[in-house]
């Protein structure tokens, strides 16, 4: 839990949960446990740097031999076609 400046690549808890194929309460527990670096904007509102998601995926890949399907980043084009 930090109070650093937000970058344009900061994700919501919901976006992070989708990218990690898990649920929002799991992400919040990881934030409170200090396993995910995040910035609190007040109340239940958090922003997570995109680099944290990449770090978690890399850690998991090193410890878990099973491949995980990564969900595309929010705003990324699907199938080469821009979203409407």
C-alpha positions as CSV (number, residue, x, y, z in Angstrom):
1,X,0.0,0.0,0.0
2,X,1.7,3.2,-1.2
3,X,0.8,6.7,-1.9
4,X,2.9,7.1,-5.1
5,X,1.8,9.0,-8.2
6,X,-0.6,7.1,-10.4
7,X,0.5,6.3,-13.9
8,X,-1.8,6.0,-16.9
9,X,-1.1,2.2,-16.7
10,X,-2.8,1.8,-13.3
11,X,-5.6,-0.8,-13.2
12,X,-8.7,-1.1,-11.1
13,X,-9.2,-4.1,-8.8
14,X,-11.7,-5.4,-11.3
15,X,-9.3,-5.1,-14.2
16,X,-6.5,-6.8,-12.2
17,X,-8.9,-9.7,-11.2
18,X,-9.8,-10.2,-14.9
19,X,-6.2,-10.2,-16.0
20,X,-5.2,-12.7,-13.3
21,X,-8.4,-14.9,-13.8
22,X,-9.5,-14.5,-10.2
23,X,-12.1,-12.5,-8.2
24,X,-11.9,-9.0,-6.8
25,X,-11.9,-10.1,-3.1
26,X,-8.7,-12.2,-3.8
27,X,-7.0,-9.1,-5.2
28,X,-8.0,-7.0,-2.2
29,X,-6.7,-9.7,0.2
30,X,-3.4,-9.7,-1.7
31,X,-3.2,-5.9,-1.4
32,X,-3.9,-5.9,2.3
33,X,-1.4,-8.7,2.8
34,X,1.3,-6.6,1.0
35,X,1.7,-9.1,-1.9
36,X,0.5,-6.5,-4.5
37,X,1.7,-2.9,-4.5
38,X,-1.3,-0.6,-4.9
39,X,-2.4,3.0,-4.3
40,X,-5.5,3.7,-2.2
41,X,-7.7,6.5,-3.6
42,X,-10.0,6.3,-0.6
43,X,-12.4,3.7,0.7
44,X,-12.4,0.6,-1.4
45,X,-10.9,2.3,-4.4
46,X,-7.5,1.1,-5.4
47,X,-5.2,1.4,-8.4
48,X,-2.6,-1.3,-9.2
49,X,0.3,-0.6,-11.5
50,X,0.3,-2.8,-14.6
51,X,3.9,-3.9,-13.7
52,X,2.5,-5.5,-10.5
53,X,0.3,-7.8,-12.7
54,X,3.2,-8.7,-14.9
55,X,5.3,-9.4,-11.8
56,X,2.7,-11.7,-10.3
57,X,2.3,-13.6,-13.6
58,X,6.0,-14.0,-13.9
59,X,6.3,-15.3,-10.3
60,X,3.5,-17.8,-11.0
61,X,5.1,-19.0,-14.2
62,X,8.3,-19.7,-12.3
63,X,6.5,-21.6,-9.5
64,X,3.6,-23.2,-11.4
65,X,4.4,-25.4,-14.4
66,X,0.8,-25.3,-15.7
67,X,0.3,-22.5,-18.3
68,X,-2.4,-19.9,-17.5
69,X,-4.2,-18.1,-20.3
70,X,-3.6,-14.4,-19.9
71,X,-6.5,-12.1,-20.5
72,X,-5.8,-9.2,-22.8
73,X,-5.1,-5.8,-21.2
74,X,-8.0,-3.5,-21.0
75,X,-8.4,-1.4,-24.1
76,X,-6.3,-3.9,-26.2
77,X,-7.7,-4.7,-29.6
78,X,-9.2,-8.2,-30.0
79,X,-8.5,-10.2,-33.0
80,X,-6.7,-7.3,-34.7
81,X,-9.9,-5.2,-34.8
82,X,-10.3,-2.1,-32.6
83,X,-13.1,-2.0,-30.1
84,X,-16.1,0.2,-30.9
